[in-house]
Amino acid sequence: MARKIPVKAQSEPHARVSRKAAGRKPSRKAEITRWRILGVAAKVFARHGYHLALLGNIARDVGIHVTALYYYFDTKEHLVEEMLNRFATATDAAVRASVQTLPAGASYRDKITAAAIAQVSAMLSESDFMAAHSRVLYQVPQEVRDRHFVYLRAGLFFWRALIKGAWDSGEIRRDLDPTIATQILMGSLNWTPEWYHPGRKTPAEIARDAVDIMFDGMVVRPAVKPAKIAKTATISNMTKAVRHRP
């Protein structure tokens, strides 16, 4: 079962507030309501897309009047942007934290494996946010998408640094392009929510398989045991020598 990675478990230096809430210190109750709105919005955006999602429906599902929703988010654009950014930064934070907790001297393969497990677990534990992200990313206004790509690039740069480190250290073949390796691994990990079914393999097992394929490939290489062959040959020769001894 995927480990729950709360979307709100992240720093909030770039969080926007509505004009009505500007200058006010948010109460605990207000923060809880804000997160409920984001969670419900993820479900609605995943189901209907950006253009057909209505703030009135989101407010209804949260259990508040639509006018109360405007206290937290000025517009649908504001709401969808924060939903996208929160998911991206929470996933990135989980990935970085997983690598930082490894012991000093951990191999790059270990770092990439830990990061992959965190990435897949975050996406599967927040499936509504992941589904909404996939559906609306290219439906939202261009300026929203451009600002959001800043967060996505930050996560991608971290992954590129891990793969490049493995390449520099010789853990990945030097004749391969680390940029292509990054895109292939990220593509396979990010596609997991599209086909994942609980019960067959855990998110951690899926992540490990993806990393193993990247490092070891898929070809079965026959095991060669030269020592055993040499020993057998030696015994055979000794037997022949004894039989032909005059």
C-alpha positions as CSV (number, residue, x, y, z in Angstrom):
1,M,0.0,0.0,0.0
2,A,1.3,3.4,-0.9
3,R,2.6,5.5,2.0
4,K,0.5,8.6,2.4
5,I,2.5,11.8,1.5
6,P,0.4,14.7,2.6
7,V,0.2,17.4,-0.1
8,K,0.3,20.0,2.6
9,A,3.6,18.7,4.0
10,Q,5.8,21.3,2.4
11,S,7.1,24.8,2.8
12,E,4.8,27.6,1.7
13,P,6.9,30.5,0.7
14,H,5.1,31.0,-2.6
15,A,1.6,30.2,-1.5
16,R,-0.8,32.9,-2.7
17,V,-3.7,34.2,-0.6
18,S,-6.9,35.8,-1.8
19,R,-7.4,39.5,-1.7
20,K,-10.0,39.0,1.2
21,A,-7.5,37.0,3.2
22,A,-4.5,39.3,2.5
23,G,-2.9,40.6,5.7
24,R,-4.6,38.2,8.0
25,K,-3.0,35.4,9.9
26,P,-4.8,32.2,8.9
27,S,-6.5,30.3,11.8
28,R,-6.2,26.6,12.2
29,K,-9.8,26.2,11.0
30,A,-9.1,28.3,7.9
31,E,-6.1,26.2,7.1
32,I,-8.1,23.0,7.4
33,T,-10.9,24.4,5.1
34,R,-8.2,25.5,2.6
35,W,-6.9,22.0,2.4
36,R,-10.3,20.5,2.1
37,I,-11.0,22.8,-0.8
38,L,-7.8,21.8,-2.6
39,G,-8.6,18.1,-2.1
40,V,-12.1,18.4,-3.4
41,A,-10.9,20.6,-6.3
42,A,-8.4,17.9,-7.3
43,K,-11.3,15.4,-7.6
44,V,-13.5,17.8,-9.6
45,F,-10.6,18.9,-11.9
46,A,-9.7,15.2,-12.5
47,R,-13.3,14.4,-13.4
48,H,-14.3,17.4,-15.5
49,G,-11.1,19.1,-16.6
50,Y,-10.3,22.7,-16.2
51,H,-12.9,24.3,-18.4
52,L,-15.9,22.3,-17.2
53,A,-15.0,22.4,-13.5
54,L,-17.2,24.9,-11.6
55,L,-16.3,26.7,-8.4
56,G,-19.9,26.3,-7.3
57,N,-19.7,22.5,-7.5
58,I,-16.4,22.5,-5.6
59,A,-17.9,24.7,-2.9
60,R,-21.0,22.4,-2.7
61,D,-18.8,19.3,-2.3
62,V,-16.7,21.0,0.4
63,G,-19.9,22.1,2.2
64,I,-19.5,25.8,2.0
65,H,-21.2,28.6,0.0
66,V,-19.4,29.6,-3.1
67,T,-19.0,33.1,-1.7
68,A,-17.0,31.6,1.2
69,L,-14.7,29.9,-1.3
70,Y,-13.6,33.3,-2.6
71,Y,-12.2,34.1,0.8
72,Y,-9.5,31.4,0.1
73,F,-9.2,31.6,-3.7
74,D,-10.0,34.7,-5.8
75,T,-10.6,32.8,-9.0
76,K,-10.6,29.3,-10.5
77,E,-7.2,30.1,-12.0
78,H,-5.9,30.9,-8.6
79,L,-7.3,27.6,-7.2
80,V,-6.0,25.3,-10.0
81,E,-2.6,26.9,-9.9
82,E,-2.2,26.3,-6.2
83,M,-3.4,22.7,-6.6
84,L,-0.8,22.1,-9.3
85,N,2.0,23.7,-7.4
86,R,1.2,22.0,-4.1
87,F,1.3,18.6,-5.6
88,A,4.6,19.3,-7.5
89,T,6.4,20.7,-4.5
90,A,5.1,18.0,-2.1
91,T,6.4,15.3,-4.4
92,D,9.7,17.0,-4.9
93,A,10.1,17.5,-1.1
94,A,9.4,13.8,-0.5
95,V,12.0,12.8,-3.1
96,R,14.7,15.0,-1.7
97,A,14.0,13.9,1.9
98,S,14.3,10.3,0.9
99,V,17.8,10.9,-0.4
100,Q,18.9,13.1,2.5
101,T,18.0,10.3,5.0
102,L,20.4,7.9,3.5
103,P,23.7,7.3,5.2
104,A,26.9,9.1,4.1
105,G,28.6,7.2,1.4
106,A,25.4,5.7,-0.1
107,S,25.9,4.8,-3.8
108,Y,24.1,6.7,-6.5
109,R,22.1,3.6,-7.2
110,D,20.8,3.6,-3.6
111,K,20.0,7.3,-3.9
112,I,18.1,6.9,-7.1
113,T,16.3,3.9,-5.7
114,A,15.2,5.9,-2.6
115,A,14.1,8.8,-4.8
116,A,12.2,6.5,-7.1
117,I,10.3,4.9,-4.2
118,A,9.4,8.3,-2.9
119,Q,8.3,9.5,-6.3
120,V,6.0,6.6,-7.0
121,S,4.6,6.5,-3.4
122,A,3.8,10.3,-3.5
123,M,2.0,10.0,-6.8
124,L,0.0,6.9,-5.8
125,S,-0.9,8.2,-2.3
126,E,-2.3,11.4,-3.8
127,S,-4.0,9.9,-6.8
128,D,-6.6,12.6,-7.1
129,F,-4.0,15.3,-7.3
130,M,-2.0,13.2,-9.8
131,A,-5.0,12.6,-12.0
132,A,-6.0,16.3,-11.9
133,H,-2.4,17.4,-12.7
134,S,-2.3,15.1,-15.7
135,R,-5.7,16.2,-17.0
136,V,-5.5,20.0,-16.6
137,L,-1.8,20.8,-17.1
138,Y,-2.3,21.7,-20.8
139,Q,-5.8,23.1,-20.3
140,V,-4.9,25.9,-17.9
141,P,-4.0,29.4,-19.1
142,Q,-0.4,29.6,-20.5
143,E,0.8,32.0,-17.7
144,V,-0.4,29.5,-15.1
145,R,1.5,26.7,-16.9
146,D,4.6,28.8,-17.2
147,R,4.7,29.5,-13.5
148,H,4.0,25.9,-12.6
149,F,6.9,24.7,-14.9
150,V,9.3,26.5,-12.5
151,Y,8.3,23.9,-9.8
152,L,8.5,21.0,-12.3
153,R,11.9,22.0,-13.5
154,A,13.2,22.2,-9.9
155,G,12.3,18.6,-9.4
156,L,13.7,17.5,-12.8
157,F,17.0,19.2,-12.1
158,F,17.4,17.2,-8.9
159,W,16.8,14.0,-10.8
160,R,19.3,15.0,-13.5
161,A,21.9,15.6,-10.8
162,L,21.3,12.1,-9.4
163,I,21.7,10.4,-12.8
164,K,24.6,12.6,-13.7
165,G,26.3,11.7,-10.4
166,A,25.8,8.0,-11.2
167,W,27.3,8.6,-14.7
168,D,30.3,10.6,-13.4
169,S,31.0,7.9,-10.7
170,G,30.9,5.1,-13.3
171,E,27.8,3.5,-11.9
172,I,26.2,4.1,-15.3
173,R,28.0,3.3,-18.5
174,R,29.9,6.2,-19.8
175,D,28.8,5.6,-23.4
176,L,25.2,6.4,-22.5
177,D,23.7,9.9,-22.3
178,P,22.6,10.7,-18.7
179,T,20.0,13.2,-20.0
180,I,18.3,10.5,-22.0
181,A,18.6,8.1,-19.0
182,T,16.8,10.7,-16.8
183,Q,14.0,11.1,-19.2
184,I,13.5,7.4,-19.6
185,L,13.4,6.7,-15.9
186,M,11.2,9.7,-15.1
187,G,8.8,8.7,-17.9
188,S,8.4,5.2,-16.6
189,L,7.9,6.4,-13.0
190,N,5.4,9.1,-13.9
191,W,3.4,6.8,-16.0
192,T,2.8,4.4,-13.1
193,P,-0.5,5.8,-11.9
194,E,-2.0,5.2,-15.4
195,W,-1.8,1.4,-15.0
196,Y,-1.2,0.7,-11.3
197,H,-3.6,-1.7,-9.6
198,P,-3.1,-2.3,-5.8
199,G,-2.4,-5.8,-4.8
200,R,0.0,-6.9,-7.5
201,K,3.2,-5.1,-6.4
202,T,3.8,-2.4,-3.9
203,P,4.9,1.1,-5.1
204,A,8.4,0.4,-3.6
205,E,8.7,-2.9,-5.6
206,I,7.6,-1.1,-8.8
207,A,10.2,1.6,-8.2
208,R,12.9,-0.9,-7.5
209,D,12.1,-2.8,-10.7
210,A,12.3,0.4,-12.8
211,V,15.7,1.3,-11.3
212,D,17.0,-2.3,-11.7
213,I,16.0,-2.2,-15.4
214,M,17.8,1.1,-15.9
215,F,21.0,-0.2,-14.2
216,D,21.0,-3.9,-15.2
217,G,18.9,-4.0,-18.3
218,M,16.5,-6.8,-19.2
219,V,18.7,-9.4,-20.9
220,V,19.4,-12.6,-19.1
221,R,23.1,-13.3,-19.1
222,P,24.0,-17.0,-18.6
223,A,26.2,-17.7,-15.6
224,V,29.6,-19.0,-16.4
225,K,31.5,-21.1,-13.9
226,P,35.0,-21.5,-15.3
227,A,36.4,-22.9,-12.0
228,K,33.9,-25.9,-12.1
229,I,34.7,-26.5,-15.7
230,A,38.4,-26.5,-15.1
231,K,38.1,-28.9,-12.2
232,T,36.0,-31.3,-14.2
233,A,38.5,-31.2,-17.1
234,T,41.4,-31.8,-14.7
235,I,39.7,-34.9,-13.1
236,S,38.9,-36.3,-16.5
237,N,42.5,-35.9,-17.7
238,M,43.8,-37.5,-14.5
239,T,41.4,-40.5,-15.1
240,K,42.6,-40.9,-18.6
241,A,46.2,-40.8,-17.5
242,V,45.7,-43.5,-14.9
243,R,43.9,-45.8,-17.4
244,H,46.7,-45.4,-19.9
245,R,49.6,-45.8,-17.4
246,P,51.9,-48.6,-18.5
